Amino acid sequence: MSRFLLPAAAVFAVLGAIALLAMPKDEGAGLLHVSIAAEPLFEIGPLTVTNSMVGAVLASAILLVAAWAFVRRPELIPSRMQSLIEWPIEWISGIVEGSTSRWKGYVALVAGLFLMILVANWIGLLPGVGTVGIIEHHEGEELLVPFVRAAGADLNFTLGLAVISFVVFVWWGIRINGVRGYLLELVGEPRYMAPLMFPIHTISELSRLVSLSMRLFGNVFAGEVLIGTMLALTTAAVFVLPLAFFVPAIFLGLELLFGAVQALVFALLTMTYITMAIAEHEDGHGEEHETNGSAQLTDTHEPATA
């Protein structure tokens, strides 16, 4: 797969550079403006639709079409398209399968998070995403508001995914240990240290929510700024240095890789948090089962010895 990254990135770079060259020179200043918050496009009643929401909807649509194509005519000997769809799912499932004996209960969530973040990140690298939009005047400056933006560059998107992960691994902790057992885990040992340890453990739990959302947001947003800057700088020198068309290909290739890595990190961290909620219970249950089994084996052989 890695052999296709740089050629694909080179194509994206050339198309992106051509798109930038086609724009009037007086609009070039807006290209380097990257807003931290997603820009609103239009409103549907009380709902404000932003450009990052468009990116998230596109990613969802691509996954839905892929799922429809997969279940429409599954073949025993898969075609290239079916193999392309099956490979990441089987790969993630193989990783999750080795976590706990209850892996079937959360493998769909982990695989879904990985695919959603992966597609959303890679959509942000397509030509025109983040560079084609409308010009708005703000405080005497012309700013470009793109029609589509990478969903991960919006903190609302990453925080929403982090909330889903947080709720799921807390639910697994309560399901395995019960409400009382989960609270006792937060209290910690020894019990007389509870006034100090309970706030620390609670903050530690909530910090997972922050780390999941901010890590993904920071990396995607930084990549968006880097790509936009490199495209603007190299396009300005394209008539002097023809190779400037292909300079952004290096950064786009890296962003393709980093987009996959960030999706994998988010999914595996979610799996790790769920595994931590389950593993302690399974270890204790396994030791108890082994002890009971040994006792039962001893009782079974005692009459024979007598």
SEDODREN-235584 format. One record per residue (C-alpha): x, y, z; residue number from 1; residue in three letters. Coordinates in Angstrom, 3 decimals. Each point is the difference from the previous one (the first is absolute). Layout:
<sevexs>
{sevex {X, Y, Z}, NUM, 'Ala'}
...
</sevexs>
This chain:
<sevexs>
{sevex {0.000, 0.000, 0.000}, 1, 'Met'}
{sevex {2.862, 2.366, 0.796}, 2, 'Ser'}
{sevex {1.178, -0.045, -3.626}, 3, 'Arg'}
{sevex {-3.208, 1.808, -1.006}, 4, 'Phe'}
{sevex {0.306, 2.798, 2.579}, 5, 'Leu'}
{sevex {2.543, 2.222, -1.753}, 6, 'Leu'}
{sevex {-1.501, -0.358, -3.504}, 7, 'Pro'}
{sevex {-3.439, 0.822, 1.362}, 8, 'Ala'}
{sevex {1.421, 2.915, 1.968}, 9, 'Ala'}
{sevex {1.764, 1.282, -3.134}, 10, 'Ala'}
{sevex {-3.279, -0.015, -1.917}, 11, 'Val'}
{sevex {-1.743, 1.849, 2.846}, 12, 'Phe'}
{sevex {2.815, 2.546, 0.117}, 13, 'Ala'}
{sevex {-0.127, 0.704, -3.741}, 14, 'Val'}
{sevex {-3.793, 0.348, -0.004}, 15, 'Leu'}
{sevex {0.098, 2.170, 3.098}, 16, 'Gly'}
{sevex {2.665, 2.241, -1.483}, 17, 'Ala'}
{sevex {-1.988, 0.375, -3.222}, 18, 'Ile'}
{sevex {-3.075, 0.939, 2.041}, 19, 'Ala'}
{sevex {2.005, 2.660, 1.836}, 20, 'Leu'}
{sevex {1.456, 1.397, -3.220}, 21, 'Leu'}
{sevex {-3.472, 0.341, -1.471}, 22, 'Ala'}
{sevex {-1.050, 2.388, 2.777}, 23, 'Met'}
{sevex {0.477, 3.759, -0.362}, 24, 'Pro'}
{sevex {3.120, 1.446, 1.590}, 25, 'Lys'}
{sevex {-1.924, 2.333, 2.291}, 26, 'Asp'}
{sevex {-1.615, -3.013, 1.635}, 27, 'Glu'}
{sevex {3.286, -1.610, 0.945}, 28, 'Gly'}
{sevex {0.066, 1.622, 3.425}, 29, 'Ala'}
{sevex {-3.020, -1.990, 1.048}, 30, 'Gly'}
{sevex {1.715, -3.289, -0.707}, 31, 'Leu'}
{sevex {2.185, 0.165, 3.097}, 32, 'Leu'}
{sevex {-2.912, 0.788, 2.287}, 33, 'His'}
{sevex {-0.844, -3.139, 1.964}, 34, 'Val'}
{sevex {-2.663, 0.400, 2.641}, 35, 'Ser'}
{sevex {0.126, -2.161, 3.116}, 36, 'Ile'}
{sevex {-3.784, -0.080, 0.113}, 37, 'Ala'}
{sevex {-1.962, -1.463, -2.889}, 38, 'Ala'}
{sevex {-1.532, 2.655, -2.276}, 39, 'Glu'}
{sevex {-3.807, -0.010, -0.387}, 40, 'Pro'}
{sevex {-1.363, -0.438, -3.527}, 41, 'Leu'}
{sevex {-3.787, 0.148, 0.372}, 42, 'Phe'}
{sevex {-2.791, -0.711, 2.462}, 43, 'Glu'}
{sevex {-2.783, -2.561, 0.003}, 44, 'Ile'}
{sevex {-2.422, 1.234, 2.618}, 45, 'Gly'}
{sevex {1.863, 0.075, 3.321}, 46, 'Pro'}
{sevex {2.860, -2.102, -1.444}, 47, 'Leu'}
{sevex {3.073, 1.813, -1.271}, 48, 'Thr'}
{sevex {1.842, -2.035, -2.623}, 49, 'Val'}
{sevex {3.783, 0.509, -0.001}, 50, 'Thr'}
{sevex {2.614, -1.056, -2.532}, 51, 'Asn'}
{sevex {1.410, -2.606, 2.402}, 52, 'Ser'}
{sevex {-3.474, -1.516, 0.282}, 53, 'Met'}
{sevex {-0.006, -0.359, -3.782}, 54, 'Val'}
{sevex {3.307, -1.871, 0.253}, 55, 'Gly'}
{sevex {-1.422, -2.318, 2.673}, 56, 'Ala'}
{sevex {-3.134, -0.666, -2.093}, 57, 'Val'}
{sevex {2.159, -0.801, -3.038}, 58, 'Leu'}
{sevex {2.058, -2.452, 2.053}, 59, 'Ala'}
{sevex {-3.185, -1.647, 1.279}, 60, 'Ser'}
{sevex {-1.406, -0.193, -3.533}, 61, 'Ala'}
{sevex {3.166, -1.667, -1.306}, 62, 'Ile'}
{sevex {-0.120, -2.603, 2.776}, 63, 'Leu'}
{sevex {-3.714, -0.649, -0.577}, 64, 'Leu'}
{sevex {0.545, -0.480, -3.738}, 65, 'Val'}
{sevex {2.924, -2.351, 0.716}, 66, 'Ala'}
{sevex {-2.130, -1.990, 2.455}, 67, 'Ala'}
{sevex {-2.845, -0.194, -2.518}, 68, 'Trp'}
{sevex {2.365, -1.192, -2.723}, 69, 'Ala'}
{sevex {1.420, -2.586, 2.401}, 70, 'Phe'}
{sevex {-3.308, -1.524, 1.164}, 71, 'Val'}
{sevex {-1.741, 0.256, -3.372}, 72, 'Arg'}
{sevex {1.894, -2.843, -1.645}, 73, 'Arg'}
{sevex {2.541, -1.596, 2.338}, 74, 'Pro'}
{sevex {2.104, -2.624, -1.758}, 75, 'Glu'}
{sevex {1.823, -3.011, 1.390}, 76, 'Leu'}
{sevex {2.989, 0.959, -2.124}, 77, 'Ile'}
{sevex {0.086, 3.753, 0.594}, 78, 'Pro'}
{sevex {0.517, 2.487, -2.795}, 79, 'Ser'}
{sevex {2.535, 2.805, 0.274}, 80, 'Arg'}
{sevex {-2.634, 2.397, 1.318}, 81, 'Met'}
{sevex {-1.243, -2.507, 2.569}, 82, 'Gln'}
{sevex {3.565, -0.765, 1.086}, 83, 'Ser'}
{sevex {0.688, 3.730, 0.352}, 84, 'Leu'}
{sevex {-3.012, 0.328, 2.314}, 85, 'Ile'}
{sevex {0.676, -3.190, 1.951}, 86, 'Glu'}
{sevex {3.708, 0.550, 0.634}, 87, 'Trp'}
{sevex {-0.141, 2.875, 2.555}, 88, 'Pro'}
{sevex {-2.962, -1.603, 1.793}, 89, 'Ile'}
{sevex {1.726, -3.371, 0.301}, 90, 'Glu'}
{sevex {3.243, 1.672, 1.051}, 91, 'Trp'}
{sevex {-1.621, 2.001, 2.801}, 92, 'Ile'}
{sevex {-2.091, -2.990, 1.054}, 93, 'Ser'}
{sevex {3.156, -2.091, 0.284}, 94, 'Gly'}
{sevex {1.543, 2.575, 2.323}, 95, 'Ile'}
{sevex {-3.116, 0.325, 2.174}, 96, 'Val'}
{sevex {-0.463, -3.773, 0.167}, 97, 'Glu'}
{sevex {3.142, -0.337, 2.091}, 98, 'Gly'}
{sevex {-1.091, 2.534, 2.625}, 99, 'Ser'}
{sevex {-2.604, -1.829, 2.130}, 100, 'Thr'}
{sevex {-2.452, -2.884, -0.268}, 101, 'Ser'}
{sevex {-2.828, 2.548, -0.342}, 102, 'Arg'}
{sevex {1.485, 1.598, -3.118}, 103, 'Trp'}
{sevex {-3.085, -0.683, -2.116}, 104, 'Lys'}
{sevex {-1.940, 2.457, 2.139}, 105, 'Gly'}
{sevex {2.096, 3.007, -1.032}, 106, 'Tyr'}
{sevex {1.832, -0.942, -3.216}, 107, 'Val'}
{sevex {-2.650, 1.747, -2.100}, 108, 'Ala'}
{sevex {0.562, 3.265, 1.884}, 109, 'Leu'}
{sevex {3.785, -0.157, -0.353}, 110, 'Val'}
{sevex {-0.144, -0.848, -3.710}, 111, 'Ala'}
{sevex {-2.665, 2.661, -0.610}, 112, 'Gly'}
{sevex {2.046, 2.702, 1.711}, 113, 'Leu'}
{sevex {3.097, -0.953, -1.975}, 114, 'Phe'}
{sevex {-1.764, 0.059, -3.369}, 115, 'Leu'}
{sevex {-1.910, 3.206, 0.703}, 116, 'Met'}
{sevex {3.080, 1.925, 1.124}, 117, 'Ile'}
{sevex {2.132, -1.441, -2.803}, 118, 'Leu'}
{sevex {-2.422, 0.996, -2.762}, 119, 'Val'}
{sevex {-0.670, 3.405, 1.592}, 120, 'Ala'}
{sevex {3.740, 0.713, 0.218}, 121, 'Asn'}
{sevex {0.686, -1.048, -3.582}, 122, 'Trp'}
{sevex {-2.908, 2.044, -1.343}, 123, 'Ile'}
{sevex {1.811, 3.070, 1.311}, 124, 'Gly'}
{sevex {2.852, -0.738, -2.437}, 125, 'Leu'}
{sevex {-2.127, -0.078, -3.154}, 126, 'Leu'}
{sevex {0.470, 2.811, -2.522}, 127, 'Pro'}
{sevex {-2.376, 2.871, 0.665}, 128, 'Gly'}
{sevex {-0.637, -0.885, 3.631}, 129, 'Val'}
{sevex {0.922, 3.075, 2.013}, 130, 'Gly'}
{sevex {0.939, 2.011, -3.114}, 131, 'Thr'}
{sevex {-3.280, 0.351, -1.933}, 132, 'Val'}
{sevex {-2.705, 2.119, 1.543}, 133, 'Gly'}
{sevex {-1.469, 3.481, 0.170}, 134, 'Ile'}
{sevex {1.710, 3.285, 0.783}, 135, 'Ile'}
{sevex {-1.349, 1.899, 2.986}, 136, 'Glu'}
{sevex {0.961, 3.488, 1.148}, 137, 'His'}
{sevex {0.848, 0.242, 3.681}, 138, 'His'}
{sevex {1.410, 3.180, 1.567}, 139, 'Glu'}
{sevex {1.219, 1.235, -3.362}, 140, 'Gly'}
{sevex {1.714, -3.301, -0.885}, 141, 'Glu'}
{sevex {-0.971, -2.591, -2.581}, 142, 'Glu'}
{sevex {-0.154, -3.475, 1.545}, 143, 'Leu'}
{sevex {-0.586, -3.286, -1.757}, 144, 'Leu'}
{sevex {-2.721, -2.162, 1.578}, 145, 'Val'}
{sevex {0.394, -3.502, -1.500}, 146, 'Pro'}
{sevex {-3.035, -2.075, -0.854}, 147, 'Phe'}
{sevex {1.546, -3.170, 1.440}, 148, 'Val'}
{sevex {2.484, -0.362, 2.818}, 149, 'Arg'}
{sevex {1.565, -2.981, 1.760}, 150, 'Ala'}
{sevex {-2.379, -1.112, 2.744}, 151, 'Ala'}
{sevex {2.864, -0.681, 2.409}, 152, 'Gly'}
{sevex {1.059, 3.658, -0.155}, 153, 'Ala'}
{sevex {-3.173, 0.834, 1.946}, 154, 'Asp'}
{sevex {0.171, -0.603, 3.750}, 155, 'Leu'}
{sevex {-3.729, -0.759, 0.053}, 156, 'Asn'}
{sevex {0.575, -3.084, -2.166}, 157, 'Phe'}
{sevex {2.918, -1.376, 2.009}, 158, 'Thr'}
{sevex {-1.706, 0.785, 3.309}, 159, 'Leu'}
{sevex {-3.152, -1.786, -1.166}, 160, 'Gly'}
{sevex {1.991, -3.142, -0.812}, 161, 'Leu'}
{sevex {1.844, 0.269, 3.319}, 162, 'Ala'}
{sevex {-3.306, 0.245, 1.891}, 163, 'Val'}
{sevex {-1.210, -3.176, -1.719}, 164, 'Ile'}
{sevex {3.198, -1.820, 0.973}, 165, 'Ser'}
{sevex {-0.164, 1.362, 3.563}, 166, 'Phe'}
{sevex {-3.609, -1.105, 0.515}, 167, 'Val'}
{sevex {0.726, -3.465, -1.385}, 168, 'Val'}
{sevex {3.038, -0.809, 2.134}, 169, 'Phe'}
{sevex {-1.670, 1.398, 3.137}, 170, 'Val'}
{sevex {-3.047, -2.138, -0.813}, 171, 'Trp'}
{sevex {2.222, -3.068, -0.303}, 172, 'Trp'}
{sevex {1.576, 0.800, 3.357}, 173, 'Gly'}
{sevex {-3.431, 0.260, 1.640}, 174, 'Ile'}
{sevex {-1.260, -3.099, -1.816}, 175, 'Arg'}
{sevex {2.928, -2.132, 1.138}, 176, 'Ile'}
{sevex {0.503, 1.331, 3.535}, 177, 'Asn'}
{sevex {-3.418, 1.479, 0.798}, 178, 'Gly'}
{sevex {-0.595, 3.581, 1.084}, 179, 'Val'}
{sevex {1.423, -0.667, 3.461}, 180, 'Arg'}
{sevex {3.073, -1.777, -1.377}, 181, 'Gly'}
{sevex {0.652, 2.786, -2.514}, 182, 'Tyr'}
{sevex {-0.222, 2.647, 2.727}, 183, 'Leu'}
{sevex {2.297, -2.053, 2.225}, 184, 'Leu'}
{sevex {2.534, -0.037, -2.847}, 185, 'Glu'}
{sevex {-0.116, 3.795, 0.027}, 186, 'Leu'}
{sevex {0.381, 0.062, 3.792}, 187, 'Val'}
{sevex {3.059, -2.238, -0.172}, 188, 'Gly'}
{sevex {2.025, -1.575, 2.776}, 189, 'Glu'}
{sevex {0.412, 0.588, 2.905}, 190, 'Pro'}
{sevex {-3.490, 1.279, 0.773}, 191, 'Arg'}
{sevex {1.131, 2.703, 2.427}, 192, 'Tyr'}
{sevex {1.693, 1.727, -2.950}, 193, 'Met'}
{sevex {-3.359, 0.316, -1.780}, 194, 'Ala'}
{sevex {-0.344, 3.808, 0.490}, 195, 'Pro'}
{sevex {3.270, 0.412, -1.915}, 196, 'Leu'}
{sevex {-0.101, -2.893, -2.462}, 197, 'Met'}
{sevex {-3.621, 0.312, -1.146}, 198, 'Phe'}
{sevex {0.469, 3.474, -1.571}, 199, 'Pro'}
{sevex {3.293, -1.107, -1.559}, 200, 'Ile'}
{sevex {-1.524, -3.131, -1.550}, 201, 'His'}
{sevex {-3.052, 1.956, -1.172}, 202, 'Thr'}
{sevex {2.201, 2.587, -1.712}, 203, 'Ile'}
{sevex {2.039, -2.834, -1.512}, 204, 'Ser'}
{sevex {-3.172, -1.499, -1.498}, 205, 'Glu'}
{sevex {-1.118, 3.345, -1.417}, 206, 'Leu'}
{sevex {3.481, 0.682, -1.371}, 207, 'Ser'}
{sevex {-0.484, -2.922, -2.379}, 208, 'Arg'}
{sevex {-2.887, 1.900, -1.542}, 209, 'Leu'}
{sevex {2.184, 3.083, -0.475}, 210, 'Val'}
{sevex {3.025, -1.898, -1.313}, 211, 'Ser'}
{sevex {-2.013, -1.944, -2.571}, 212, 'Leu'}
{sevex {-1.645, 3.092, -1.452}, 213, 'Ser'}
{sevex {2.926, 2.437, 0.177}, 214, 'Met'}
{sevex {2.595, -2.421, -1.419}, 215, 'Arg'}
{sevex {-2.033, -0.669, -3.129}, 216, 'Leu'}
{sevex {-1.060, 3.629, -0.421}, 217, 'Phe'}
{sevex {3.529, 1.357, 0.456}, 218, 'Gly'}
{sevex {1.577, -2.339, -2.539}, 219, 'Asn'}
{sevex {-2.672, 0.454, -2.683}, 220, 'Val'}
{sevex {-0.108, 3.784, 0.427}, 221, 'Phe'}
{sevex {3.807, 0.274, -0.110}, 222, 'Ala'}
{sevex {0.075, -2.109, -3.156}, 223, 'Gly'}
{sevex {-2.638, 2.212, -1.596}, 224, 'Glu'}
{sevex {2.046, 3.125, 0.730}, 225, 'Val'}
{sevex {3.203, -1.632, -1.265}, 226, 'Leu'}
{sevex {-1.526, -1.161, -3.273}, 227, 'Ile'}
{sevex {-1.664, 3.363, -0.626}, 228, 'Gly'}
{sevex {3.245, 1.863, 0.643}, 229, 'Thr'}
{sevex {2.102, -2.275, -2.204}, 230, 'Met'}
{sevex {-2.478, 0.183, -2.872}, 231, 'Leu'}
{sevex {-0.071, 3.800, 0.181}, 232, 'Ala'}
{sevex {3.793, 0.362, 0.194}, 233, 'Leu'}
{sevex {0.878, -2.491, -2.723}, 234, 'Thr'}
{sevex {-2.726, 1.200, -2.358}, 235, 'Thr'}
{sevex {1.397, 3.543, 0.204}, 236, 'Ala'}
{sevex {3.331, -1.288, -1.370}, 237, 'Ala'}
{sevex {-1.407, -2.429, -2.545}, 238, 'Val'}
{sevex {1.057, 2.004, -3.069}, 239, 'Phe'}
{sevex {3.550, 0.344, 1.359}, 240, 'Val'}
{sevex {0.334, -3.539, 1.263}, 241, 'Leu'}
{sevex {-2.151, -2.573, -1.829}, 242, 'Pro'}
{sevex {0.815, -2.611, 2.628}, 243, 'Leu'}
{sevex {-1.986, 2.089, 2.458}, 244, 'Ala'}
{sevex {-3.045, -1.888, -1.272}, 245, 'Phe'}
{sevex {1.338, -3.147, 1.646}, 246, 'Phe'}
{sevex {1.444, 1.453, 3.216}, 247, 'Val'}
{sevex {-3.373, -0.220, 1.811}, 248, 'Pro'}
{sevex {-0.171, -3.685, -0.988}, 249, 'Ala'}
{sevex {2.464, -0.800, 2.777}, 250, 'Ile'}
{sevex {-2.174, 1.685, 2.607}, 251, 'Phe'}
{sevex {-3.195, -1.474, -1.414}, 252, 'Leu'}
{sevex {1.584, -3.449, 0.128}, 253, 'Gly'}
{sevex {0.899, 0.566, 3.634}, 254, 'Leu'}
{sevex {-3.515, 1.217, 0.736}, 255, 'Glu'}
{sevex {-1.448, -3.137, -1.581}, 256, 'Leu'}
{sevex {2.151, -2.024, 2.376}, 257, 'Leu'}
{sevex {-0.704, 2.196, 3.028}, 258, 'Phe'}
{sevex {-3.739, -0.096, -0.716}, 259, 'Gly'}
{sevex {0.076, -3.795, 0.169}, 260, 'Ala'}
{sevex {2.172, 0.035, 3.122}, 261, 'Val'}
{sevex {-2.302, 2.431, 1.826}, 262, 'Gln'}
{sevex {-3.043, -2.104, -0.868}, 263, 'Ala'}
{sevex {1.772, -3.114, 1.269}, 264, 'Leu'}
{sevex {1.148, 1.724, 3.211}, 265, 'Val'}
{sevex {-3.500, 1.230, 0.822}, 266, 'Phe'}
{sevex {-1.543, -3.428, -0.639}, 267, 'Ala'}
{sevex {2.663, -1.903, 1.948}, 268, 'Leu'}
{sevex {-0.187, 2.399, 2.954}, 269, 'Leu'}
{sevex {-3.739, -0.619, 0.147}, 270, 'Thr'}
{sevex {0.668, -3.743, -0.075}, 271, 'Met'}
{sevex {2.633, 0.369, 2.730}, 272, 'Thr'}
{sevex {-2.332, 1.903, 2.320}, 273, 'Tyr'}
{sevex {-2.719, -2.624, -0.459}, 274, 'Ile'}
{sevex {2.541, -2.780, 0.539}, 275, 'Thr'}
{sevex {1.157, 1.611, 3.243}, 276, 'Met'}
{sevex {-3.601, 0.017, 1.242}, 277, 'Ala'}
{sevex {-0.398, -3.697, -0.826}, 278, 'Ile'}
{sevex {3.439, -1.506, 0.664}, 279, 'Ala'}
{sevex {0.032, 0.332, 3.803}, 280, 'Glu'}
{sevex {-3.360, -1.717, 0.290}, 281, 'His'}
{sevex {1.062, -2.791, -2.331}, 282, 'Glu'}
{sevex {3.273, -0.539, 1.887}, 283, 'Asp'}
{sevex {-1.811, -0.282, 3.291}, 284, 'Gly'}
{sevex {-2.685, -2.208, -1.501}, 285, 'His'}
{sevex {2.622, -2.177, -1.646}, 286, 'Gly'}
{sevex {1.881, -0.503, 3.285}, 287, 'Glu'}
{sevex {-3.238, -0.850, 1.785}, 288, 'Glu'}
{sevex {-0.970, -2.450, -2.734}, 289, 'His'}
{sevex {3.438, -1.637, 0.123}, 290, 'Glu'}
{sevex {-0.205, -0.353, 3.804}, 291, 'Thr'}
{sevex {-3.480, -1.516, -0.161}, 292, 'Asn'}
{sevex {1.122, -2.351, -2.761}, 293, 'Gly'}
{sevex {2.958, -1.208, 2.063}, 294, 'Ser'}
{sevex {-2.211, -0.556, 3.028}, 295, 'Ala'}
{sevex {-2.529, -1.920, -2.110}, 296, 'Gln'}
{sevex {2.793, -2.128, -1.478}, 297, 'Leu'}
{sevex {1.294, -0.807, 3.500}, 298, 'Thr'}
{sevex {-3.456, -0.982, 1.213}, 299, 'Asp'}
{sevex {-0.452, -2.230, -3.050}, 300, 'Thr'}
{sevex {3.223, -1.931, 0.552}, 301, 'His'}
{sevex {-0.257, -0.395, 3.770}, 302, 'Glu'}
{sevex {-2.471, -2.947, -0.098}, 303, 'Pro'}
{sevex {2.174, -1.786, -2.551}, 304, 'Ala'}
{sevex {3.050, 0.369, 2.261}, 305, 'Thr'}
{sevex {-1.920, -1.280, 2.994}, 306, 'Ala'}
</sevexs>
